[in-house]
Amino acid sequence: MPKRRILLHPGFHKTGTSSIQHFFWTNREKLAPHVHLFMLRHLKPVTQLTHSYSRSGNPLTLIDLADRLDEVFADTPDDTRDILISCEALCGHLPGWPKVKTYQAAPIILTYVVGYLRDRFAAEVEIVVTTRDAEPWLYSAYRHHLKGQRLTLAPDAFATKYAKAADFGPIISAIATQCGPTQTLPLETSSLHPLGPGGALLDLFGIPTDGFTPVGKGNEGPSDTLWREFLTLNRSDLTDAALIDAKDALAKQSNLGGWRKGDVPNPTQLP
């Protein structure tokens, strides 16, 4: 009887993760004979803690992590199918959020998560992190934050301030040291796969993809014109509520995928 595996893809953000998860969800019926699938929609009770920890660095924030994970996996059938987890929030917040300068929280969070998974399922955990070259990653993160918070930095200033966050090497080394062997999958490589980044990730995990449906980009950021308009709005004297409404209207006019009113939280109100 084959031994169950835990296949963990914990990020990083802006490395094709939305495309990967869209691909998984679109093909969930084809994945079902091979894996139990868990993504952000399933892990929200957990990611509330991981986000909070990435902002505070207070280990007490993670004290209830095992209980939250118990809730998530409570109904997982005890069979031999692998468990596939894809959720970049397991690395904490995307750097650039208030009080989040790098991914330094990621190795600590993942140490907790991987330890739990090994104990809970008596299985080995295979880890793959997706990466991206520094310059396009910083540009993508910048555009994301322009729509997601009241960021007023120019792109060059943002890239300078968060340059260390784009250096994934030390974080990956720390994850590998604390959690075990960790493979990397660059977006520059995965995007060339016939099925896109999701297909490339399943190939690394050894999951067959015959007959799978390809998908497009998952969470593409604002265009050059649109992000400049967001920056202008962020620098205006609009109230926070009026700013959210103005961005929402702009995004709808520009058909920015996935944009809904309420997607732009006020970072001062985050737990």
Residue frames relative to the residue before (quaternion, step in Angstrom):
aa qw qx qy qz dx dy dz
M 1.0000 0.0000 0.0000 0.0000 0.00 0.00 0.00
P 0.4433 -0.7074 0.4731 0.2815 3.63 -0.74 1.00
K 0.4405 -0.6934 0.5080 0.2592 3.54 -1.09 0.75
R 0.5088 -0.6576 0.4713 0.2943 3.55 -0.96 0.89
R 0.1742 -0.7649 0.6123 0.0984 3.56 -1.12 0.76
I 0.2697 -0.6946 0.6333 0.2090 3.53 -1.30 0.47
L 0.1290 -0.8034 0.5809 0.0220 3.57 -0.53 1.22
L 0.0424 -0.8542 0.5153 -0.0546 3.54 -0.23 1.32
H 0.0112 -0.7608 0.6480 -0.0337 3.54 -0.83 1.13
P 0.0316 -0.8657 0.4991 -0.0227 3.61 -0.02 1.30
G 0.7680 -0.2693 0.1867 0.5503 3.60 1.13 0.38
F 0.5459 0.1209 -0.7159 -0.4183 1.50 -2.33 -0.91
H 0.6711 -0.4635 0.3706 0.4443 3.59 -1.30 0.14
K 0.8402 0.2376 -0.1650 0.4586 3.55 -1.36 0.39
T 0.5756 0.5661 -0.3866 0.4458 3.60 1.12 0.69
G 0.7101 -0.4154 0.2436 0.5136 3.57 1.17 0.58
T 0.3669 0.7751 -0.4654 0.2189 3.59 1.24 0.12
S 0.6589 0.5020 -0.3258 0.4557 3.61 0.91 -0.82
S 0.6309 0.5204 -0.3244 0.4752 3.57 1.03 -0.77
I 0.6362 0.5325 -0.3197 0.4577 3.57 0.98 -0.88
Q 0.7187 0.4494 -0.2622 0.4613 3.57 0.79 -1.00
H 0.5944 0.5363 -0.3567 0.4815 3.59 1.11 -0.60
F 0.6408 0.5210 -0.3097 0.4713 3.57 1.01 -0.84
F 0.6567 0.5079 -0.3125 0.4616 3.58 0.90 -0.90
W 0.6972 0.4754 -0.2876 0.4530 3.58 0.84 -0.95
T 0.6229 0.5368 -0.3358 0.4595 3.58 1.02 -0.76
N 0.7796 0.3131 -0.1439 0.5229 3.56 1.03 -0.85
R 0.2561 0.8227 -0.4846 0.1510 3.58 1.20 0.42
E 0.6345 0.5235 -0.3483 0.4495 3.61 1.03 -0.63
K 0.6635 0.4784 -0.3023 0.4894 3.58 1.08 -0.67
L 0.6413 0.5138 -0.3192 0.4721 3.58 1.16 -0.58
A 0.5569 0.6845 -0.3740 0.2852 3.58 1.07 -0.78
P 0.6617 0.4938 -0.3530 0.4401 3.68 0.87 -0.63
H 0.7256 0.4465 -0.2274 0.4716 3.58 1.20 -0.49
V 0.8349 0.0700 0.0296 0.5452 3.60 0.93 -0.88
H 0.3453 -0.6062 0.6529 0.2949 3.46 -1.48 0.19
L 0.2378 -0.8181 0.5158 0.0896 3.58 -0.63 1.15
F 0.0078 0.7766 -0.6294 0.0281 3.56 -0.96 0.97
M 0.0329 0.7823 -0.6192 0.0597 3.56 -0.91 1.04
L 0.8024 -0.2834 0.1850 0.4916 3.58 -1.29 -0.19
R 0.6368 0.5556 -0.3419 0.4110 3.59 0.89 -0.88
H 0.7062 0.4318 -0.2584 0.4980 3.59 1.16 -0.57
L 0.7542 0.4432 -0.1826 0.4488 3.56 1.12 -0.74
K 0.3099 0.7995 -0.4813 0.1821 3.61 1.21 0.16
P 0.6341 0.5152 -0.3688 0.4433 3.67 0.91 -0.65
V 0.6532 0.5059 -0.3001 0.4768 3.57 1.14 -0.66
T 0.7102 0.4862 -0.2767 0.4273 3.56 0.83 -0.98
Q 0.5079 0.6056 -0.4360 0.4303 3.60 1.19 -0.24
L 0.6843 0.4661 -0.2736 0.4895 3.57 1.03 -0.81
T 0.6700 0.5017 -0.3193 0.4444 3.60 0.89 -0.85
H 0.6264 0.5200 -0.3343 0.4748 3.57 1.04 -0.72
S 0.6620 0.5080 -0.3088 0.4564 3.56 0.90 -0.92
Y 0.6603 0.5091 -0.3142 0.4540 3.58 0.94 -0.85
S 0.6514 0.5235 -0.3292 0.4396 3.60 0.96 -0.80
R 0.6714 0.4723 -0.3008 0.4855 3.59 1.18 -0.48
S 0.7805 0.3728 -0.1810 0.4681 3.57 0.92 -0.89
G 0.2577 -0.7706 0.5334 0.2351 3.58 1.00 -0.80
N 0.4908 0.6589 -0.4269 0.3779 3.58 1.27 0.23
P 0.3843 -0.7586 0.4692 0.2380 3.64 -0.44 1.14
L 0.5565 0.6047 -0.4008 0.4051 3.60 1.16 -0.41
T 0.5324 0.6339 -0.3956 0.3976 3.56 1.24 -0.44
L 0.7275 0.4381 -0.2262 0.4772 3.58 1.10 -0.71
I 0.3746 0.7717 -0.4631 0.2230 3.58 1.26 0.05
D 0.7381 0.3866 -0.2213 0.5068 3.61 1.11 -0.64
L 0.3461 0.7811 -0.4757 0.2092 3.58 1.24 0.13
A 0.6541 0.5136 -0.3282 0.4479 3.61 0.88 -0.84
D 0.6441 0.5156 -0.3246 0.4624 3.59 0.98 -0.79
R 0.6526 0.5034 -0.3182 0.4685 3.59 0.98 -0.81
L 0.6459 0.5067 -0.3164 0.4753 3.58 1.02 -0.80
D 0.5888 0.5607 -0.3587 0.4584 3.59 1.07 -0.70
E 0.6450 0.5231 -0.3183 0.4572 3.57 0.96 -0.87
V 0.6673 0.5241 -0.2999 0.4360 3.56 0.90 -0.97
F 0.8050 0.3165 -0.1367 0.4828 3.57 0.82 -1.01
A 0.3246 0.7998 -0.4659 0.1948 3.59 1.28 0.12
D 0.7887 0.3305 -0.1573 0.4939 3.59 0.93 -0.87
T 0.3653 0.7378 -0.4943 0.2792 3.59 1.22 0.33
P 0.4298 -0.7194 0.4729 0.2721 3.63 -0.59 1.06
D 0.4129 -0.7005 0.5306 0.2392 3.54 -1.12 0.73
D 0.3363 0.7156 -0.5406 0.2873 3.56 0.33 1.27
T 0.6565 -0.5481 0.3530 0.3794 3.59 -1.25 -0.12
R 0.4367 0.6933 -0.4787 0.3153 3.59 1.20 0.02
D 0.5174 -0.6310 0.4811 0.3204 3.55 -1.09 0.75
I 0.3316 -0.6934 0.5967 0.2305 3.55 -1.33 0.30
L 0.1222 -0.8011 0.5856 0.0186 3.57 -0.64 1.18
I 0.0390 -0.8016 0.5951 -0.0407 3.55 -0.65 1.20
S 0.0601 0.7818 -0.6170 0.0669 3.57 -0.75 1.07
C 0.3296 0.7307 -0.5253 0.2856 3.57 -0.34 1.26
E 0.2987 -0.7964 0.5027 0.1544 3.57 -0.33 1.25
A 0.5564 0.6072 -0.3937 0.4082 3.59 1.21 -0.33
L 0.5284 0.6019 -0.4178 0.4288 3.60 1.25 -0.12
C 0.6323 0.4628 -0.3393 0.5205 3.59 1.30 0.00
G 0.6035 -0.5352 0.3638 0.4659 3.58 1.28 0.00
H 0.7371 -0.3574 0.3067 0.4847 3.55 -1.19 -0.59
L 0.5656 -0.5290 0.5055 0.3804 3.51 -1.34 0.33
P 0.4790 -0.6658 0.4773 0.3155 3.64 -0.70 0.96
G 0.6121 0.4898 -0.4160 0.4608 3.51 -0.98 0.98
W 0.5415 0.5533 -0.4081 0.4839 3.56 1.26 -0.26
P 0.6448 -0.5091 0.3773 0.4274 3.60 -1.15 0.46
K 0.8464 0.1302 -0.1580 0.4917 3.55 -0.96 1.06
V 0.6622 0.4440 -0.3167 0.5139 3.61 1.24 0.22
K 0.0715 -0.8440 0.5315 -0.0079 3.57 -0.22 1.31
T 0.7962 0.0663 -0.0045 0.6013 3.59 1.12 -0.69
Y 0.5835 -0.5472 0.4546 0.3917 3.54 -1.35 -0.28
Q 0.2337 0.8196 -0.5051 0.1364 3.60 1.08 0.51
A 0.6129 0.5563 -0.3493 0.4391 3.59 1.18 -0.43
A 0.5544 0.6797 -0.3821 0.2910 3.58 1.10 -0.68
P 0.6863 0.4771 -0.3315 0.4377 3.68 0.71 -0.87
I 0.6559 0.5072 -0.3198 0.4585 3.59 1.02 -0.73
I 0.6369 0.5125 -0.3250 0.4755 3.59 0.92 -0.86
L 0.7119 0.4712 -0.2685 0.4462 3.56 0.80 -1.00
T 0.5626 0.5713 -0.3912 0.4516 3.59 1.15 -0.47
Y 0.6469 0.4989 -0.3049 0.4895 3.57 0.99 -0.85
V 0.7010 0.4902 -0.2788 0.4365 3.57 0.76 -1.08
V 0.6828 0.4804 -0.2943 0.4651 3.60 0.83 -0.96
G 0.6330 0.5273 -0.3333 0.4584 3.59 0.97 -0.79
Y 0.6391 0.5200 -0.3160 0.4704 3.56 1.00 -0.84
L 0.6864 0.4997 -0.2962 0.4375 3.58 0.80 -1.02
R 0.6383 0.5220 -0.3284 0.4606 3.59 0.98 -0.77
D 0.6958 0.4653 -0.2762 0.4722 3.56 0.91 -0.88
R 0.6811 0.5181 -0.2945 0.4254 3.56 0.89 -0.97
F 0.8160 0.2589 -0.1087 0.5053 3.59 0.88 -0.92
A 0.3311 -0.7541 0.5015 0.2650 3.61 1.28 -0.04
A 0.5308 0.6116 -0.3890 0.4392 3.55 0.98 0.94
E 0.4987 -0.6202 0.5086 0.3286 3.53 -1.27 0.43
V 0.3103 -0.7433 0.5685 0.1673 3.54 -1.14 0.70
E 0.1624 -0.7631 0.6209 0.0765 3.55 -0.84 1.06
I 0.1435 -0.8237 0.5480 0.0258 3.56 -0.64 1.15
V 0.0209 0.7502 -0.6609 0.0070 3.54 -1.05 0.88
V 0.1028 -0.7682 0.6286 0.0646 3.58 -0.84 0.97
T 0.3203 -0.7278 0.5754 0.1912 3.54 -1.05 0.82
T 0.1448 -0.7995 0.5823 0.0272 3.54 -1.03 0.87
R 0.1392 -0.7612 0.6273 0.0883 3.54 -1.39 0.04
D 0.5899 -0.5641 0.4305 0.3854 3.56 -1.12 0.57
A 0.6463 -0.6019 0.3170 0.3457 3.55 -1.04 0.89
E 0.6943 0.5033 -0.3084 0.4117 3.60 0.72 -1.01
P 0.7153 0.4115 -0.2886 0.4855 3.65 0.72 -0.88
W 0.5975 0.5536 -0.3776 0.4405 3.61 1.09 -0.59
L 0.6707 0.4969 -0.3028 0.4600 3.58 0.87 -0.91
Y 0.6473 0.5145 -0.3194 0.4629 3.57 1.00 -0.80
S 0.6622 0.4947 -0.3073 0.4715 3.59 0.99 -0.83
A 0.6421 0.5116 -0.3230 0.4709 3.59 0.98 -0.82
Y 0.6274 0.5507 -0.3282 0.4421 3.57 1.00 -0.84
R 0.6881 0.4757 -0.2887 0.4656 3.58 0.81 -0.98
H 0.6099 0.5532 -0.3438 0.4515 3.56 1.06 -0.76
H 0.7112 0.4570 -0.2674 0.4625 3.57 0.84 -0.94
L 0.5712 0.5837 -0.3919 0.4235 3.61 1.09 -0.52
K 0.7269 0.3861 -0.2533 0.5084 3.58 0.97 -0.71
G 0.7233 0.4883 -0.2448 0.4225 3.59 1.12 -0.59
Q 0.7971 0.0777 -0.0520 0.5966 3.60 1.19 -0.26
R 0.6064 -0.5647 0.4070 0.3843 3.58 -1.27 0.04
L 0.0880 0.8096 -0.5661 0.1279 3.57 0.62 1.16
T 0.1156 -0.8203 0.5592 0.0319 3.59 -0.83 1.02
L 0.4629 0.6856 -0.4469 0.3406 3.59 1.26 0.00
A 0.4587 -0.6111 0.5609 0.3186 3.55 -1.24 0.52
P 0.6646 -0.5400 0.3212 0.4044 3.63 -1.12 0.53
D 0.6495 0.5125 -0.3333 0.4522 3.61 0.94 -0.76
A 0.6553 0.5056 -0.3110 0.4672 3.55 0.99 -0.81
F 0.6256 0.5234 -0.3331 0.4730 3.59 1.03 -0.75
A 0.6660 0.5109 -0.3056 0.4495 3.58 0.89 -0.94
T 0.6475 0.5057 -0.3168 0.4739 3.58 1.03 -0.73
K 0.6839 0.5071 -0.2892 0.4375 3.56 0.86 -0.98
Y 0.8068 0.2795 -0.1216 0.5062 3.59 0.96 -0.87
A 0.2400 0.8058 -0.5103 0.1807 3.58 1.19 0.45
K 0.6422 0.5414 -0.3291 0.4314 3.59 0.97 -0.82
A 0.6146 0.5681 -0.3442 0.4255 3.58 1.10 -0.66
A 0.6780 0.4967 -0.2848 0.4609 3.57 1.15 -0.62
D 0.5778 0.5430 -0.3809 0.4756 3.59 1.31 -0.04
F 0.1434 -0.8530 0.4990 0.0532 3.56 0.17 1.32
G 0.5014 0.7187 -0.4031 0.2638 3.58 1.14 -0.61
P 0.7094 0.4489 -0.2891 0.4599 3.65 0.69 -0.96
I 0.6403 0.5157 -0.3303 0.4637 3.59 1.03 -0.70
I 0.6513 0.5037 -0.3171 0.4708 3.59 0.96 -0.84
S 0.6305 0.5263 -0.3307 0.4650 3.58 1.00 -0.77
A 0.6599 0.4991 -0.3080 0.4697 3.58 0.98 -0.83
I 0.6254 0.5236 -0.3362 0.4709 3.60 1.01 -0.76
A 0.6673 0.5026 -0.3015 0.4596 3.57 0.90 -0.92
T 0.6535 0.5209 -0.3118 0.4520 3.58 0.98 -0.84
Q 0.7702 0.3871 -0.1907 0.4697 3.56 0.87 -0.96
C 0.7969 0.3230 -0.1421 0.4903 3.59 1.07 -0.67
G 0.6123 -0.5375 0.3646 0.4508 3.60 1.18 -0.37
P 0.7819 -0.3516 0.2201 0.4653 3.58 -1.31 0.13
T 0.0677 -0.8044 0.5893 -0.0330 3.52 -0.87 1.07
Q 0.2217 -0.7740 0.5818 0.1150 3.56 -0.68 1.12
T 0.2488 -0.7514 0.5893 0.1615 3.55 -1.25 0.46
L 0.0989 -0.7737 0.6245 0.0398 3.53 -1.17 0.70
P 0.2441 -0.7974 0.5349 0.1359 3.62 -0.23 1.24
L 0.5451 -0.6129 0.4616 0.3378 3.57 -1.04 0.75
E 0.6075 0.5705 -0.3534 0.4249 3.58 1.06 -0.71
T 0.6833 0.4343 -0.2673 0.5225 3.59 1.21 -0.50
S 0.6989 0.5017 -0.2877 0.4208 3.58 0.77 -1.03
S 0.6345 0.5542 -0.3342 0.4226 3.58 1.08 -0.67
L 0.6276 0.5376 -0.3323 0.4546 3.59 1.25 -0.29
H 0.4950 0.6597 -0.4290 0.3684 3.59 1.24 -0.24
P 0.5815 -0.6116 0.3974 0.3605 3.64 -0.96 0.75
L 0.7415 0.3497 -0.2102 0.5327 3.59 1.14 -0.59
G 0.5801 -0.6073 0.3669 0.4001 3.57 1.26 0.23
P 0.7963 -0.3305 0.2104 0.4609 3.58 -1.30 -0.14
G 0.6293 0.5447 -0.3422 0.4360 3.59 1.03 -0.72
G 0.6601 0.4996 -0.3047 0.4710 3.56 0.98 -0.81
A 0.6370 0.5286 -0.3227 0.4591 3.55 1.04 -0.80
L 0.6559 0.5045 -0.3166 0.4638 3.59 0.98 -0.80
L 0.6554 0.4999 -0.3211 0.4662 3.61 0.93 -0.80
D 0.5931 0.5544 -0.3619 0.4582 3.58 1.08 -0.63
L 0.6539 0.5102 -0.3150 0.4614 3.59 0.93 -0.88
F 0.7086 0.4362 -0.2549 0.4926 3.57 1.04 -0.75
G 0.4752 -0.7056 0.4223 0.3131 3.59 1.26 -0.05
I 0.4604 0.6592 -0.4629 0.3732 3.59 1.10 0.67
P 0.4342 -0.7210 0.4673 0.2706 3.63 -0.67 1.02
T 0.1808 -0.8098 0.5548 0.0611 3.56 -1.03 0.82
D 0.2600 0.7820 -0.5271 0.2076 3.60 1.15 0.47
G 0.8409 0.1774 -0.1485 0.4892 3.55 -0.88 1.00
F 0.4448 0.6918 -0.4661 0.3262 3.59 1.21 0.18
T 0.4233 -0.7044 0.5211 0.2302 3.55 -1.18 0.69
P 0.3566 -0.7312 0.5319 0.2351 3.63 -0.73 0.97
V 0.1929 -0.7610 0.6075 0.1213 3.55 -1.27 0.45
G 0.5347 -0.6166 0.4673 0.3400 3.54 -1.29 0.24
K 0.7499 -0.3292 0.2813 0.5002 3.54 -1.24 -0.46
G 0.4351 -0.7505 0.4479 0.2164 3.52 -0.96 0.91
N 0.8275 0.0081 0.0603 0.5581 3.60 0.64 -1.06
E 0.0132 0.8399 -0.5401 0.0513 3.52 0.66 1.16
G 0.4471 -0.7292 0.4598 0.2386 3.55 -0.86 0.97
P 0.7229 -0.4318 0.3167 0.4366 3.54 -1.34 0.08
S 0.5394 -0.5975 0.4857 0.3406 3.55 -1.20 0.57
D 0.7018 -0.4486 0.3289 0.4451 3.57 -1.28 0.20
T 0.6625 0.5035 -0.3091 0.4605 3.57 0.94 -0.88
L 0.6931 0.4946 -0.2826 0.4418 3.55 0.87 -0.97
W 0.6688 0.4868 -0.3388 0.4482 3.62 0.86 -0.80
R 0.6110 0.5368 -0.3633 0.4545 3.60 1.07 -0.57
E 0.6397 0.5058 -0.3240 0.4796 3.57 1.08 -0.70
F 0.6138 0.5299 -0.3430 0.4742 3.58 1.06 -0.72
L 0.6495 0.5212 -0.3210 0.4510 3.58 0.94 -0.88
T 0.6350 0.5248 -0.3234 0.4656 3.57 0.98 -0.84
L 0.6601 0.4980 -0.3046 0.4728 3.58 0.95 -0.87
N 0.6498 0.5306 -0.3208 0.4396 3.58 0.95 -0.87
R 0.7076 0.4478 -0.2501 0.4861 3.56 1.11 -0.71
S 0.5283 0.6418 -0.4039 0.3818 3.57 1.28 -0.08
D 0.5406 -0.6165 0.4601 0.3406 3.56 -1.32 0.01
L 0.2859 0.7620 -0.5238 0.2515 3.59 1.16 0.52
T 0.5059 -0.5983 0.5105 0.3542 3.55 -1.16 0.53
D 0.6667 -0.5001 0.3537 0.4247 3.58 -1.20 0.35
A 0.6619 0.5043 -0.3130 0.4579 3.59 0.93 -0.85
A 0.6664 0.4883 -0.3017 0.4758 3.59 0.94 -0.86
L 0.6131 0.5525 -0.3431 0.4485 3.58 1.08 -0.72
I 0.6441 0.5138 -0.3216 0.4666 3.58 0.93 -0.87
D 0.6603 0.5050 -0.3090 0.4620 3.59 0.91 -0.88
A 0.6628 0.5099 -0.3096 0.4526 3.58 0.94 -0.89
K 0.6553 0.4937 -0.3115 0.4793 3.60 0.98 -0.81
D 0.6276 0.5444 -0.3340 0.4452 3.55 1.00 -0.83
A 0.6672 0.5021 -0.2971 0.4631 3.57 0.93 -0.92
L 0.6461 0.5215 -0.3147 0.4600 3.58 0.98 -0.88
A 0.6814 0.5019 -0.2930 0.4449 3.56 0.87 -0.97
K 0.6393 0.5145 -0.3314 0.4656 3.57 1.02 -0.77
Q 0.6401 0.5233 -0.3229 0.4607 3.58 0.99 -0.81
S 0.7326 0.4152 -0.2162 0.4942 3.55 1.06 -0.80
N 0.3801 -0.7487 0.4641 0.2820 3.59 1.33 0.00
L 0.1897 0.7827 -0.5601 0.1943 3.55 0.89 0.98
G 0.4466 -0.7511 0.4220 0.2413 3.55 -0.43 1.27
G 0.8420 0.2372 -0.1710 0.4534 3.51 -1.09 0.79
W 0.5255 0.6507 -0.4117 0.3620 3.59 1.26 0.00
R 0.0785 0.7751 -0.6221 0.0774 3.54 -0.86 1.03
K 0.5807 -0.5526 0.4505 0.3931 3.54 -1.15 0.54
G 0.7407 0.3573 -0.2831 0.4936 3.54 -0.86 0.95
D 0.5518 0.6097 -0.3994 0.4054 3.62 1.23 -0.14
V 0.7026 0.4464 -0.2470 0.4961 3.58 1.25 -0.33
P 0.1077 -0.8335 0.5378 0.0671 3.62 0.16 1.19
N 0.4704 -0.6002 0.5556 0.3314 3.50 -1.29 0.40
P 0.4095 -0.7540 0.4435 0.2591 3.63 -0.42 1.15
T 0.6048 0.5578 -0.3746 0.4276 3.59 1.13 -0.42
Q 0.6908 0.4586 -0.2758 0.4863 3.60 1.24 -0.32
L 0.4404 0.6916 -0.4689 0.3285 3.59 1.26 0.06
P 0.5204 -0.6539 0.4431 0.3245 3.62 -1.02 0.76
